[in-house]
Amino acid sequence: MELAQRLQRIPPYPFREIAALKSKMIAEGKEPIDFGIGDPDMPTPGFVIDALYEAANDPETHPYDESGFGIPEYKEAVASFAKRRFGVDVDPDGEIQSCIGSKEALVHIIWAYIDPSDVVLVPDPAYSVYKVQTTWCGGAPFPMPLTMDNGFLPDLDAIPRSVAKAAKLMFLNYPNNPTGAVAPLEYYEKAVAFAKEYELLIVNDCAYSEVAYDGYTPCSILQVDGAKDVAIEMHSLSKTFNMTGWRVGWAMGGAEYVEALSKCKSNVDSGTFMAIQRAAIGALNRFEEWVPEMQGEYQARRDALIDGLNSLGWELEKPKAAFYVWLPVPPGYTSESFATALLRDCMVLAIPGAVYGEFGEGFVRMSLTLKGDDKVGQIQQAIANMKANLDLSW
Ligand SMILES: Cc1ncc(COP(=O)(O)O)c(C=O)c1O
């Protein structure tokens, strides 16, 4: 059966191919040190599992969530988190929508607003969903380059006026996947002013808002006065609480945009399992005690990887947030050839930066999430393999 044209227009989901390559190596008895997919390797905290157990034993959680936006207690817990964490007031009644992970919300906000030919401003490199779903809807993604020179923050002044005027949506994502960059509040202030001038909606992807180091606290775009007029922000429990498989998150922002998302969702899915929403309340309520432990674990790995790479000749700063190292490839390599050399000669799996867009060329992404025991030991082994087997002529 021939696929629909819209599905033919998009490439396969990139990680499916990388996962297949890894499986092939394992079948051949060669298990690489896997810095590939950014999927937390630690278990969900016990107190969240306990909350799920209790909730799942209550038959009231078993039917459809007919509330549409999420159960009131979940939206209250989200509003309380937003106040405690970012100091922002979000109305549980109309400004919050529970989501089946933030990916689902990112997809549906595009379906809510984008018609064929509509322009969407998309960072490049970026998480694939923004561009792919825009294309899927027949829209026109316009790349905003993230480069070392601009600190991996889109240069809003470089966007042609005609493009900015035509654009309906702009995606931002900080802490950033794949570059590990962060956005200061002043950047969000500028972005909100830009969105007001050109009458577009900012979708701020905050999936990594709690994965941060050295006491740095990433901000929310909603901390900018008047941001709700032009912004919706996507959050997730996936990375914060090691809950990627649970599929739970939320959108918060201007009521008009939350309503549009809700209309879209209500015609596609039937909400998040209510027991999972209750477990998510258990997670958010104990956020303050849990998060330092999670951050400390990744920080130790970040330090081991950056210190090791710098000992090989790189001059990298330590990323302040997210669990990615965005590594410039040494002279003479492309992102693809360097990732291949890492895998073939060093048993190190990293993702070629070009997977994330044209401006990802010249980099590979290394995720600090690692399966197996002794993560720091694995990182040190990877560095030793690179030292022994790579020709690094700087
Ligand atoms: C930038 C970014 N946004 C959103 C997501 C989606 O996360 P989830 O759907 O698990 O909340 C991911 C997952 O890797 C991501 O990297």
The ligand as an SDF file (V2000), in Angstrom:
LIG
                    3D

 16 16  0  0  0  0  0  0  0  0999 V2000
   14.0570   19.0270   23.0760 C   0  0  0  0  0  0  0  0  0  0  0  0
   13.0880   17.9520   23.4160 C   0  0  0  0  0  0  0  0  0  0  0  0
   11.8070   18.2900   23.5650 N   0  0  0  0  0  0  0  0  0  0  0  0
   10.8840   17.3670   23.8670 C   0  0  0  0  0  0  0  0  0  0  0  0
   11.2160   16.0510   24.0210 C   0  0  0  0  0  0  0  0  0  0  0  0
   10.1230   15.0610   24.2830 C   0  0  0  0  0  0  0  0  0  0  0  0
   10.1500   14.5390   25.5470 O   0  0  0  0  0  0  0  0  0  0  0  0
    8.8530   13.8650   26.1880 P   0  0  0  0  0  0  0  0  0  0  0  0
    7.8390   13.6710   25.0990 O   0  0  0  0  0  0  0  0  0  0  0  0
    9.3100   12.5880   26.7520 O   0  0  0  0  0  0  0  0  0  0  0  0
    8.3460   14.8300   27.1950 O   0  0  0  0  0  0  0  0  0  0  0  0
   12.5440   15.6380   23.8570 C   0  0  0  0  0  0  0  0  0  0  0  0
   12.9280   14.2250   24.0060 C   0  0  0  0  0  0  0  0  0  0  0  0
   14.0390   13.8230   23.8570 O   0  0  0  0  0  0  0  0  0  0  0  0
   13.5080   16.6290   23.5550 C   0  0  0  0  0  0  0  0  0  0  0  0
   14.7970   16.3210   23.3880 O   0  0  0  0  0  0  0  0  0  0  0  0
  1  2  1  0
  2  3  1  0
  2 15  2  0
  3  4  2  0
  4  5  1  0
  5  6  1  0
  5 12  2  0
  6  7  1  0
  7  8  1  0
  8  9  2  0
  8 10  1  0
  8 11  1  0
 12 13  1  0
 12 15  1  0
 13 14  2  0
 15 16  1  0
M  END
$$$$
